Amino acid sequence: MANQVASNLMENGLMGLPPRVSEWRRFRRVFLSRGVVVFGMIVLFLFIMVAILAPWIAPYGPYEPDLRHTLENPSGAHWLGTDALGRDTLSRIIFGTRTSLEIGLIVVSVACIVGITLGTLAGYYGGWVYVVIMRFVDALMSFPMILLALVVAALLGGGMRNLIIALGVALMPGYARLMCGQVLSVKQNDYIMAGRAMGASNLRLMLRHIALNCVSPIIVQITMMLGATILAEAGLSFLGIGITPPTAAWGSMVSEAREYLLVLPILSFAPGLALMLAVFAFNMVGDGLRDALDPRLRGLL
């Protein structure tokens, strides 16, 4: 009888214990509980759709000059005006969205794969493997991300491929350091020792039991770094060592419009606003993922 009463009390939440909910329900409730996160998701969805549908929704070709209509103010024909070569600003921003998201996804994917691999090896094997990998990572992390990317990009030259390499080198140490710390913590758990005692190979332990338990912070890091990567790409393009003209990119558009800032400020303001919204959206979604994936809230309302 006493056990049945205690069970009923626990089910009704009358013993001070929080009610249990499913993982998906808890994740959804925490993630969508903040309006700013929902706004960030909507903005990201719109940017992704714009990037995918760019050839169909852009009113003009982004690389088609029209010297008869240079530096025009916003109008019905050109909603955001035209640049010094008569190219439609709105069309170039739309195609710049595709450029920024493409570079962000490629750079973060490459940096994540390399960084996770190095961090997992260093954390799992320890010893001289840890020393060699982590001292190399520490050397790279001694430089600020944007400065390291600037140096590598300056050495390699402009262009999309070299920019991806430069940003990938700059981002990789953060993933390696984060993954190494996670592996050092997870590999001490009893189920890892039990798997090793049962004869599981090192590769199986690293991929199936360790890496899968380190996914949450990596997902948050990926989301945060997407915004930082887009911002870094715009900064390098603004300095002239990133995306080279005539490819549409937000940073290079702001740089080209500097000369006309007092005459036609919309040329700089419009791509700058698009950049700000993209970085803000990624940061807000990453912040929401961090709260929703917090293991301290797992299973609770």
C-alpha positions in Angstrom: 0.0 0.0 0.0 2.8 2.4 0.9 4.6 1.7 -2.3 1.4 2.4 -4.3 0.8 5.7 -2.5 4.4 6.8 -3.1 4.0 5.8 -6.8 0.9 7.9 -7.1 2.5 10.9 -5.5 5.5 10.7 -7.8 3.2 10.4 -10.8 1.3 13.5 -9.7 4.4 15.5 -9.0 3.5 15.8 -5.3 6.8 14.7 -3.8 8.8 17.7 -5.1 10.1 15.9 -8.1 9.8 17.5 -11.5 7.6 15.5 -14.0 9.3 13.6 -16.7 8.8 14.4 -20.3 10.1 13.0 -23.6 13.4 14.3 -24.9 11.9 15.8 -28.1 9.1 17.5 -26.1 11.6 19.1 -23.7 13.9 20.1 -26.5 11.0 21.7 -28.4 9.7 23.5 -25.4 13.0 25.0 -24.3 14.1 25.8 -27.8 10.9 27.6 -28.8 10.3 29.3 -25.5 12.2 32.5 -26.5 10.7 34.7 -29.2 14.2 35.9 -30.3 15.1 32.3 -31.1 12.0 31.8 -33.2 12.7 35.1 -35.0 16.3 33.8 -35.7 14.9 30.6 -37.1 12.5 32.5 -39.4 15.3 34.8 -40.6 17.6 31.8 -41.3 14.8 30.0 -43.2 14.2 33.1 -45.4 18.0 33.4 -46.1 18.2 29.7 -47.1 15.2 30.0 -49.4 16.6 33.2 -51.0 20.0 31.4 -51.5 18.3 28.4 -53.1 15.9 30.4 -55.3 18.3 33.2 -56.2 18.2 32.7 -60.0 14.4 32.8 -60.0 13.7 35.6 -57.6 16.5 38.1 -58.5 14.9 40.8 -60.7 18.1 41.2 -62.7 21.4 39.4 -63.4 23.9 40.2 -60.6 26.7 40.7 -63.1 25.0 42.6 -65.9 26.2 46.2 -66.0 24.0 49.0 -67.3 26.0 52.1 -67.7 22.9 54.1 -68.6 21.5 53.6 -65.1 24.4 54.0 -62.7 24.1 55.1 -59.1 20.3 55.4 -59.3 18.2 55.9 -56.1 15.7 53.2 -55.1 12.8 53.1 -57.4 10.1 50.8 -58.7 12.5 49.4 -61.3 15.4 49.0 -58.8 14.1 48.6 -55.3 17.6 49.2 -53.7 19.1 51.3 -56.5 22.1 50.5 -58.7 25.8 50.6 -58.2 28.5 52.4 -60.1 28.3 50.0 -63.0 24.5 50.0 -63.1 24.1 46.6 -61.5 20.9 46.0 -59.5 21.8 46.1 -55.7 18.9 43.9 -54.7 20.0 41.2 -57.2 23.6 41.3 -55.9 22.4 41.0 -52.3 20.3 38.0 -53.2 23.2 36.3 -54.9 25.5 37.4 -52.1 23.3 35.4 -49.7 24.2 32.3 -51.7 27.9 33.1 -51.6 27.9 33.8 -47.8 25.9 30.6 -46.9 28.0 28.4 -49.2 31.3 29.6 -47.8 30.0 29.4 -44.2 28.8 25.8 -44.6 31.9 24.6 -46.4 34.3 26.3 -44.0 32.5 25.1 -40.9 32.2 21.5 -42.3 35.9 21.3 -43.1 37.0 22.9 -39.9 34.6 20.7 -37.9 35.7 17.4 -39.4 39.4 18.1 -39.1 39.1 19.6 -35.6 36.9 16.8 -34.3 39.3 14.2 -35.6 42.4 15.8 -34.1 40.6 16.5 -30.8 39.3 12.9 -30.5 42.7 11.4 -31.2 44.4 13.7 -28.7 41.9 13.1 -26.0 41.5 9.4 -26.4 45.2 8.3 -26.8 46.8 11.0 -24.6 50.6 10.9 -24.1 52.7 12.1 -26.9 49.7 12.2 -29.3 48.0 14.7 -27.0 51.2 16.7 -26.6 51.9 17.0 -30.4 48.3 17.8 -31.4 47.4 20.2 -28.6 50.7 22.1 -28.8 50.0 22.6 -32.6 46.4 23.7 -31.7 47.7 26.0 -29.0 50.1 27.7 -31.5 47.2 28.4 -33.8 45.0 29.6 -31.0 47.6 32.1 -29.9 46.4 34.2 -32.9 43.0 35.8 -33.0 40.8 34.0 -35.5 40.3 36.9 -37.9 44.1 37.7 -37.7 45.1 34.1 -38.5 42.6 34.0 -41.4 43.9 37.4 -42.6 47.5 36.1 -42.6 46.7 32.8 -44.4 44.5 34.6 -47.0 47.2 37.2 -47.7 49.7 34.4 -48.2 47.4 32.3 -50.5 45.8 35.2 -52.3 42.1 36.0 -53.0 39.5 33.7 -54.4 36.9 31.4 -52.9 39.1 28.4 -52.6 41.9 30.2 -50.8 39.4 32.0 -48.6 37.9 28.6 -47.5 41.3 27.3 -46.7 42.2 30.4 -44.7 39.0 30.4 -42.7 39.1 26.6 -42.2 42.6 26.9 -40.7 41.5 29.7 -38.4 38.4 27.8 -37.1 39.8 24.3 -36.7 41.6 24.9 -33.4 38.4 25.8 -31.6 36.8 22.5 -32.6 39.9 20.5 -31.7 40.2 22.0 -28.2 36.4 21.6 -27.5 36.4 18.0 -28.7 39.5 17.1 -26.8 38.0 18.4 -23.5 34.8 16.4 -24.1 36.7 13.2 -24.9 38.9 13.5 -21.8 35.7 13.7 -19.7 33.6 11.0 -21.5 36.4 8.4 -21.7 36.5 8.1 -17.9 32.9 6.8 -17.7 32.2 3.3 -16.7 30.6 2.2 -20.0 33.8 3.1 -21.9 35.9 1.0 -19.5 33.4 -1.8 -19.8 33.5 -1.6 -23.6 37.3 -1.8 -23.5 37.2 -4.7 -21.1 34.8 -6.5 -23.5 37.3 -6.2 -26.3 35.8 -3.3 -28.3 38.3 -1.7 -30.7 39.6 1.8 -30.2 37.9 2.9 -33.4 34.5 1.5 -32.2 34.9 3.2 -28.8 35.8 6.6 -30.4 33.1 6.6 -33.0 30.1 4.9 -31.4 30.5 5.5 -27.7 32.6 8.7 -27.2 31.9 10.8 -30.3 28.1 10.4 -30.0 28.2 11.6 -26.4 30.0 14.7 -27.4 27.6 15.8 -30.1 25.6 18.5 -28.1 28.4 21.1 -27.6 29.7 20.5 -31.1 26.2 21.3 -32.6 26.1 24.5 -30.6 29.6 25.4 -31.7 28.8 24.8 -35.4 25.8 27.1 -35.2 27.7 29.8 -33.5 30.7 29.6 -35.9 28.5 29.8 -39.0 27.7 33.4 -38.1 31.3 34.1 -37.1 32.5 32.6 -40.4 30.1 34.7 -42.5 31.3 37.8 -40.7 34.9 36.9 -41.2 34.4 36.2 -44.9 32.7 39.7 -45.2 35.6 41.3 -43.4 38.2 39.7 -45.6 36.2 40.5 -48.7 35.9 44.1 -47.5 39.7 44.3 -47.3 40.1 42.9 -50.8 41.6 39.5 -50.0 38.4 37.4 -49.9 35.9 37.0 -52.6 37.2 38.8 -55.7 35.0 40.9 -58.0 32.7 40.5 -59.8 31.4 37.7 -57.6 28.6 39.1 -55.5 29.5 39.1 -51.8 28.2 41.3 -49.0 31.7 42.4 -47.8 33.0 43.4 -51.2 29.7 45.2 -51.9 30.2 47.3 -48.8 33.8 48.0 -49.8 32.9 49.1 -53.3 30.2 51.4 -52.0 32.5 53.3 -49.6 33.2 56.0 -52.2 29.5 56.7 -52.6 28.5 56.6 -48.9 27.4 60.3 -48.8 25.8 60.2 -52.3 23.9 56.8 -52.1 24.2 55.3 -48.6 21.8 52.5 -49.4 24.6 50.8 -51.4 26.5 50.1 -48.2 23.6 50.0 -45.8 21.6 47.2 -47.6 24.4 44.5 -47.7 25.5 45.6 -44.2 22.0 45.0 -42.9 21.8 41.6 -44.6 25.1 40.6 -43.0 23.9 41.8 -39.5 20.7 39.9 -39.8 22.4 36.7 -40.8 25.0 36.8 -38.0 22.3 37.7 -35.5 20.1 34.9 -36.6 22.8 32.3 -36.3 23.8 33.5 -32.9 20.3 33.4 -31.6 19.6 29.9 -32.9 22.9 28.8 -31.4 22.0 30.3 -28.1 18.6 28.5 -28.2 20.3 25.2 -29.1 22.7 25.6 -26.2 19.8 25.9 -23.7 17.8 23.1 -25.3 20.7 20.7 -25.4 21.9 21.4 -21.8 22.2 18.0 -20.1 21.2 19.6 -16.7 17.7 20.1 -18.1 17.4 16.6 -19.7 14.1 15.0 -19.0 12.7 18.0 -17.1 9.9 20.5 -18.0 
